[in-house]
């Protein structure tokens, strides 16, 4: 989507105040847009560019996941990192759905009116839980 439908994506982003993606998606968008930050691998610079794209909203929050590396948050012109929960490779059953679980954890907290930091923490927890089960299914008991 980032490289094939770039123009459409940019038109849609105008209406988004929350933008989620992973490292590869953010850098692909930057490359498709010709942003120097993408060529340099400057992920934080790319996030700032995404946040500064034309918008019908007051501000835009950008969240980028990076697998085992900290999740990045650009919110109110401030960049923050949130560590992921450490997990041994042999404990990972399936990575499918981890990003979606992160977004679900974040958004469920967001609609409850929780702070952005709490939203990030809950997103990290949800992604961690999904890594330990096959597919994108919730375990019967939350630990």
N, C-alpha and C positions, 0 to 999 in steps of 0.2 A: 504494500500500500504506500509506504513512504517514498519509494522510488518510481512506481508506475502511475500512481494517482496523486502525485504531489500537489497539483493545482487544486484538486477537489479537497484534499486533506487540509490545505491552508485555508480554503473557504470555510470549512466546517470549524476549524480551530477558532475562528473569529467569535463563535458562540460558546466556547468552552472556558469555564473558569478553573477546571481541574483537568490536567493532562497527565496520563500515565503511560509509561513505556519502559522498554529495557534499553540497555546500553547500545545494542546493535541497531535497534529501531531509531534511536535518537541520532546516532552517527550517520545512518542511512538517509534520514531526512535532511541533516545538515549537508551531506554530500549532494543530494538532489537539488538543494536550494543554492549550492555553490558557496556555502559559508566557510570561511577560512578555519573557523573553530573545528569543524568536522574533519578537515584535512589534517589538522594538528592532533586530533584525538582529544581535544579539549572539551570533555563532556560537560563540565560546569559552564563553560562558555556557550555551548549549544543550548543548555537549559535556560540560560539567561535570554538567548535569542528567541527561544520558543515562548518564554514568558512575555517578551516584548513585542511579539507579533500583534498586528492590529486586532482589537478586541471590542466587542459590544459590552464587555463586563468591566468592572472597576479594576480588577486585578486577576492574575492567572497564577495558579499554583502548579508547579511541574514536579512530578515524582518519577525517578528513574531507578529501576532495579538493576543489580549487577551480579546476580548469582550469589556466590559466597562473599562477595565484597559488600560493604555497607550500601544501604539504600540512600539515594540522594534526594533531598527536598529543597526546592527553591520556592520560598514563600515570603511575601512582603519584602522583596528585594534582599532576602537573606538566604544564604546557602547553609544547609545543615546535613550532617551524615547520621544515619541510624544504623547501628550494627545489626547484622543478622544473627540468629541463634546458631551457634556452632552445632554441626551434625557430622558424624562420621560417615564416610562414603558407604560403608556396608549397611548403614541405617536408612539410606535413601532407597525407597522402593520405586518411585516414579517421579520424574520432574514435571510431567505434564500437569498443567493446571496450577502450578505454584504462583505464577504471575497473576492469574485470575483470582486465586485465593487471597493474594496480597491485596488486590484492589477491592475484593469483597469485604475483607476485614477493615480496610481503611474506610470504605464508604458506609458500612454499617455503623461505624463510630461517628462518622461525619454527620449523618442524618440524626444521630442522637445529640448532636450539638457539642461533642467532645472537642478538646483542643487538637490542633494539628499534630502535636507530638504524640498524644494518645492514639490518634488515628494511625500514625506511622507504626507505633508499637504493636497495635492490634493487627495491622497488616502483616508485620513480620511474624507474629505468632501464627496467624492463619496459614501463611506460606509454609512455615516450618511444619505445621501439622500435616499439610497435604503431601509433603515430601515423603512421609512415612507410610502412606497408604497407596494402593494401586488406583490409578485414574484420579479424577477429581471428585472424590467421595469423602464425606466427613466421617471420622471414626465414630463408633457408637458411643464411646465415652471420651470426653475431652479431658486431657491430662494437663 
